[in-house]
Amino acid sequence: MFYDFLKRTIDILGSIFVLILFFPIMVIVALVIKLISPGPVLYSPKRVGKNGKLFTMLKFRSMYMYKINGKWVHAEKYLETNRKLMAAYKKGSYKLKKDPRITFLGKFLRKFSLDEVPQLINVLNGEMSLVGPRAYQFEELIHQQKVYPHTSKYVKIILSGRPGVTGPWQVSGRSFINFDKRVVMDAAYVKRRSILYDIWIIIKTPIAMISGIGAV
């Protein structure tokens, strides 16, 4: 369809443009991450993509690495070993407002969404779109649908589209919006299928990044 063709064209051209624009910043961020904390520059979690297919999402690592049983592991693995932190994580809609695992650079990157820039490579690969619903964790979708049973119908709609680097919730409060309200927004976006709405969200994204509102 014309919408799909035009959206994909905007994804490719837009992501190439932004990658070129942000390249000097990406180099600096990568160097600083390497200097302040042991471990890889990029964090590569699994996320649920179109039609429920899992893909490897790319982000700048914003958390410390932890040594468990003599091996360095990412903070996500450390979370699994800390019951108190895990309980707060789930209660906070899979977010921690005061997360002790985040580095001082990570706080800056997250506040201004700079940790998300490598996802433009996911866009070029066709795994994500510039604009779309949030890229959810598999465990998050399963758990939250149990907490909010009525959200299953919205999740089904969401998974019919590609997740986005930015989207309705990212420009409307981010972590201030709980899962039950977030999926309603994401499902409405997928059903809308509007290039003009995509452009409006893209225009609002730099404002949301600079303001840092709702960032965790």
C-alpha atoms as one frame of an Amber mdcrd trajectory, in Angstrom:
protein
   0.000   0.000   0.000   1.017   3.621  -0.549   1.108   4.338   3.200   3.528
   1.463   3.833   5.773   2.463   0.919   5.899   6.128   1.957   6.449   5.292
   5.628   9.347   2.970   4.785  10.893   5.608   2.486  10.715   8.198   5.279
  12.218   5.644   7.695  15.240   4.994   5.476  15.946   8.597   4.478  15.197
   9.968   7.953  17.371   7.477   9.826  20.328   8.020   7.472  20.022  11.797
   7.922  19.840  11.618  11.741  22.709   9.097  11.956  24.936  11.452   9.941
  23.806  14.420  12.058  24.419  12.633  15.373  27.590  10.773  14.356  30.044
  13.080  16.215  27.884  12.866  19.373  27.657   9.073  19.047  31.459   8.786
  18.894  31.884  10.946  22.001  29.183   9.040  23.919  30.751   5.681  22.983
  34.189   6.812  24.186  32.859   8.126  27.515  30.847   4.936  28.171  34.000
   2.895  27.608  36.027   5.115  29.937  33.661   5.247  32.922  32.413   1.659
  33.120  33.671  -1.794  32.059  31.625  -3.597  29.426  30.253  -3.071  25.920
  29.255   0.336  24.569  25.930  -0.941  23.306  23.156  -2.662  25.220  21.250
  -5.158  23.045  18.019  -6.289  24.721  15.405  -8.464  23.058  12.142  -6.691
  22.250   8.841  -7.741  20.701   8.506  -6.557  17.118   5.939  -6.796  14.357
   3.715  -9.893  14.533   5.229 -10.745  17.922   8.649 -11.586  16.475  11.564
 -10.931  18.836  14.432  -8.750  17.619  17.649  -7.338  19.092  17.211  -3.647
  19.834  20.302  -1.428  19.993  20.837   1.200  22.681  23.803   2.945  24.254
  24.509   1.211  27.551  23.323   3.472  30.369  23.779   1.022  33.268  26.661
  -0.465  35.194  27.925  -3.984  34.617  27.851  -6.276  37.670  30.129  -9.147
  38.614  28.115 -12.258  39.490  29.821 -15.618  40.050  33.035 -14.221  38.617
  31.402 -12.996  35.397  30.485  -9.481  34.311  26.779  -9.272  33.487  24.442
  -6.460  32.476  22.265  -4.726  35.055  19.228  -6.601  33.720  20.734  -9.843
  35.033  21.554  -8.163  38.351  17.898  -7.132  38.642  16.873 -10.787  38.524
  18.996 -11.462  41.623  17.561  -8.582  43.670  13.977  -9.393  44.719  13.285
  -6.018  46.316  14.454  -4.131  43.233  12.548  -6.482  40.914   9.320  -5.971
  42.891   9.691  -2.175  42.626  10.514  -2.532  38.929   7.297  -4.412  38.164
   5.219  -2.173  40.406   6.558   0.868  38.553   5.278  -0.439  35.199   8.722
  -1.876  34.358  10.521   1.341  35.282  12.457   2.479  38.372  12.290   6.203
  39.135  15.494   6.067  41.205  17.401   3.248  39.581  20.755   2.604  41.325
  21.983   0.657  38.293  22.181   3.728  36.038  25.550   5.467  35.568  25.844
   9.261  35.858  26.278   9.428  32.078  23.317   7.062  31.683  21.067   9.495
  33.549  22.014  12.221  31.082  21.563   9.941  28.054  18.145   8.761  29.247
  16.914  12.230  30.183  17.492  13.456  26.633  16.811  10.073  24.924  20.324
   9.951  23.455  20.624   6.296  24.470  17.990   5.539  21.823  19.977   6.891
  18.838  21.510   3.477  17.865  17.958   2.247  17.230  18.173   4.067  13.905
  20.194   1.037  12.763  17.179  -1.110  13.686  15.104   1.203  11.488  17.446
   0.686   8.530  17.227  -3.079   9.121  13.442  -2.916   8.920  12.940  -4.095
  12.519  11.673  -0.719  13.696  10.178   2.447  12.287  11.020   6.064  13.090
   7.495   6.429  14.492   5.511   3.621  16.039   4.333   1.993  19.267   6.788
   1.328  22.078   9.112  -1.678  21.674   7.906  -3.761  24.611   9.732  -6.455
  26.538   8.216  -9.920  26.168   8.005 -10.409  29.960   6.446  -6.954  30.328
   3.654  -7.749  27.875   2.869 -11.063  29.561   2.914  -9.669  33.110   1.069
  -6.435  32.420  -1.740  -8.158  30.531  -2.308 -10.226  33.681  -2.411  -7.036
  35.762  -4.646  -5.281  33.201  -6.656  -8.068  31.464  -8.596  -5.598  29.311
  -5.373  -4.536  27.524  -4.992  -7.774  25.531  -7.093  -6.420  22.650  -4.843
  -3.370  22.395  -1.639  -5.426  22.508  -2.903  -7.501  19.569  -3.347  -4.318
  17.494   0.053  -2.965  18.559   1.881  -6.096  17.418   0.465  -5.713  13.905
   2.814  -2.751  13.392   6.537  -2.056  13.725   7.695  -0.516  17.008   9.079
   2.990  16.748  12.091   4.938  17.948   9.570   7.619  18.882   5.806   7.539
  19.137   2.694   8.914  20.872   3.725   8.021  24.429   7.295   9.249  23.970
   6.064  12.776  23.155   3.248  12.744  25.731   4.896  12.078  29.079   6.839
   8.823  28.612   7.252   7.075  31.981   4.483   9.151  33.569   2.036   7.057
  31.498   1.215   3.607  32.878   0.951   0.488  30.722  -2.867   0.429  30.561
  -3.004   3.974  29.153   0.124   3.542  27.032  -1.229   0.589  25.049  -4.444
   2.494  24.279  -2.343   5.304  22.776  -0.137   2.867  20.841  -3.102   0.886
  19.470  -4.824   4.102  18.369  -1.628   5.103  16.543  -1.392   1.782  14.674
  -5.043   2.000  13.592  -4.688   5.621  12.470  -2.059   4.964   9.740  -1.381
   8.621   8.979   1.835  10.039   7.493   0.816  13.534   8.618   0.471  12.265
  12.185   3.925  10.654  11.885   5.388  13.987  10.778   3.678  15.746  13.699
   5.230  13.248  16.147   8.666  13.631  14.525   8.397  17.417  14.911   7.421
  17.060  18.583  10.191  14.543  19.370  13.116  17.047  19.663  10.978  19.125
  22.061  10.309  16.027  24.185  14.016  15.133  24.110  15.158  18.596  25.213
  12.532  18.882  27.953  13.360  15.430  29.359   9.822  15.195  30.785   8.936
  11.675  31.936  12.434  10.294  31.365  13.608   7.572  33.780
